[in-house]
Amino acid sequence: LPRPLPTRSAIRENQKLAEQLATAGELWLRVGRSESGGQNLFRSARWVDRESHDLSTLCREGNLGVFPWLDPTSSRVITEFVTEGSASLVQELEREYLGRPEA
């Protein structure tokens, strides 16, 4: 059977996930964390943006592990964003970047 084409909503959700990963990568590097960690987040953002599978649904089903290019940090960002509406790593990095104390 032919593989179903992604819906507009799935593509948009993947774009939102990619945006979270890219934001995390940018903040990661700006606060002086490891270059490789930031680049892993950027790489995952590019993959997610090009992915034709509905990653939000796959995440809710617990199937993100089928993507070998998805590192644990990126997977955590995606999982938290899908399940909670925000990623704690992005919030933590934003606070660190802006010099705000932990909330």
Solvent accessible surface area in square Angstrom, and as a share of the most:
residue,aa,sasa,rsa
1,L,221,1.10
2,P,123,0.77
3,R,145,0.53
4,P,115,0.72
5,L,159,0.79
6,P,47,0.30
7,T,84,0.49
8,R,213,0.78
9,S,76,0.49
10,A,8,0.06
11,I,76,0.39
12,R,119,0.43
13,E,60,0.27
14,N,3,0.01
15,Q,71,0.32
16,K,68,0.29
17,L,2,0.01
18,A,9,0.07
19,E,100,0.45
20,Q,35,0.15
21,L,0,0.00
22,A,37,0.29
23,T,51,0.30
24,A,0,0.00
25,G,0,0.00
26,E,71,0.32
27,L,21,0.10
28,W,36,0.13
29,L,49,0.25
30,R,140,0.51
31,V,33,0.19
32,G,65,0.62
33,R,74,0.27
34,S,62,0.40
35,E,111,0.50
36,S,75,0.48
37,G,14,0.13
38,G,0,0.00
39,Q,73,0.33
40,N,50,0.26
41,L,1,0.01
42,F,42,0.18
43,R,84,0.31
44,S,0,0.00
45,A,8,0.06
46,R,121,0.44
47,W,99,0.35
48,V,0,0.00
49,D,78,0.41
50,R,158,0.58
51,E,28,0.13
52,S,42,0.27
53,H,76,0.34
54,D,50,0.26
55,L,0,0.00
56,S,4,0.03
57,T,49,0.28
58,L,36,0.18
59,C,12,0.07
60,R,151,0.55
61,E,107,0.48
62,G,64,0.61
63,N,58,0.30
64,L,14,0.07
65,G,77,0.74
66,V,99,0.57
67,F,20,0.08
68,P,130,0.81
69,W,34,0.12
70,L,20,0.10
71,D,22,0.11
72,P,115,0.72
73,T,43,0.25
74,S,0,0.00
75,S,28,0.18
76,R,112,0.41
77,V,1,0.00
78,I,1,0.00
79,T,53,0.31
80,E,30,0.13
81,F,41,0.17
82,V,29,0.17
83,T,85,0.49
84,E,129,0.58
85,G,52,0.50
86,S,40,0.26
87,A,1,0.01
88,S,54,0.35
89,L,4,0.02
90,V,17,0.10
91,Q,79,0.35
92,E,59,0.26
93,L,0,0.00
94,E,78,0.35
95,R,54,0.20
96,E,81,0.36
97,Y,96,0.37
98,L,89,0.44
99,G,65,0.62
100,R,141,0.52
101,P,115,0.72
102,E,131,0.59
103,A,131,1.02
